Amino acid sequence: MLSRTDLRGRVPSPAQLRAVLPRAEVDVDAVLHRVRPMVEAVAERGVDAVLEFTERFDGVRPASVRVPAAELTRALAELDPVVRAALEETISRTRLVHADQRRTDTTTQVVPGGTVTERWVPVARVGLYAPGGLAVYPSSVIMNVVPAQTAGVESLVVCSPPQADFDGLPHPTILAAAELLGVTEVWAVGGAQAVALLAHGGTDVDGAELAPVDLVTGPGNIYVTAAKRLLRGLIGIDSEAGPTEIAVLADATADPVHVAADLISQAEHDPLAASVLVTTSEELADAVDVELVRLVAATKHVERIRTALSGPQSGTVLVSDLDTGLKVVDAYAAEHLEIQTADASAVAARVRAAGAIFVGAHSPVSLGDYCAGSNHVLPTGGCARHSSGLSVQTFLRGIHVVDYSADALREVADKVVALADAEDLPAHGQAVTARFREATA
C-alpha cells in the first residue's frame, strides 16, 4: 500500500531530499481564478453574495449568517454527556498549556534616560475558522479559541459551514464547543466566502452588523487557503494550510501495529493526507505493510484511507541509520512527527523541523489532536522548517516603545547623523539636530 524510497547507503543533500520525499501536491494558484470572483463579489455585495455561494456549494441557505444565541445554548443542552466531558477535558488541558505561553512586557535601559519597552498587545478582533467538510471538528474550535482568549483578544467570531442536515446551522457539536468556551458570535458560513466576509464584513439579513476582523486563523480546504492568500494584507493569516501529514521515525524496536494505526489515523482525514514512515528497519517496514492491509480493511472510511496511503504523498523511506533518518525528517518537516525508537526522548531532542513531536510508544498524534494540551493547528507542506503552529503568540503583536530624554538623544546624535549621511538621508539626521538648535536658540 505504501510506496518505498530506499536511501540506504547514501546521505542525500537537503535539496535532493526535497526532490525525492513523498509530498502532497496542492496547487493553490490553480484555483485562484475561481476564488477571486467570489472574494470580489463578497466585497461588493456582502451577505447577499455569501448566501448565494453558500446555497450553491453547501446546498442550504441559512436564515441569517449569525447563529442565534439560543441555538448555541440548545446545542450544548442536547450534547451527548460523554462528548461534553471529553470537550471539557480538552479545554482544560489546552488552557493549562497555553497559559504558560503568555508574554510579559520587558523594558531595557539602553543608556541612562533611554529605554526601549516591548509591549505585547492582542489583536483586536479575530475570525476563527472551523472546517465542516468530510468531518466535523469541534476540537479545532478549541484549538483556535483557547490561545486567542489566553492572549486577551476581546472580540472573536467562529465561522463554520452551515449544514443542510441541521437547518442551515453549523454542526451542533461546533455550536456546543463554542458555548462551552464562552464564544457568543458564531457565523454559519464556510469556504472562501467565509474568509471574504471575515475580511470585509457586512450586514446580516436582519440588519445586524457583521464586523470585519483583523486576523483569520484555522485550517480549511484549498479554496479557504486561496481566499487567505488573496486577502492577506487586508487581514493577517496564520498560514496557508495544506492536507494533514504524519511522519513516523522508527527503528526495529517500534511496534508495527502502533505505527500502522498512526499512519491510518491521519490518512482518515482526507484522500490527500500524507502518511510517511522513515525507518532503519526493512523488517519493520514489511510488518507495517502487513498491518496496514489488515487494519485498513476494518476502518469506517476505507476508500478515503486507501487513497491517501497509496497516493504519491505517502510512502516508506528506508535509511541506513538514525542520523540519516533525522536528516530525512528535518528535510520533510512534518506537521506531526512521531519518534518510535529506542531512547525516543534523546532522538526527539535532535529534531529541528516539525510542527509537533510525539515521543515514544504512548504519545500518538491522536492524543495531540484532542487531549494532550498542545495545539493541533500546525504548519504543513514543509513549512515547519520556518514556521510554528498556532499559539498565544499568534494573537499578539510586539510593539517597541522608545523613550529617550534630551540628554540621551544628544549623546547619540552624532551617530544618527553619521548613519543618515552614509545612507544619503540627511533629513533623518536633521530631525535630530533640529531639536538642539531649538534648545539653544
Disulfide bonds with the S-S distance in Angstrom:
none
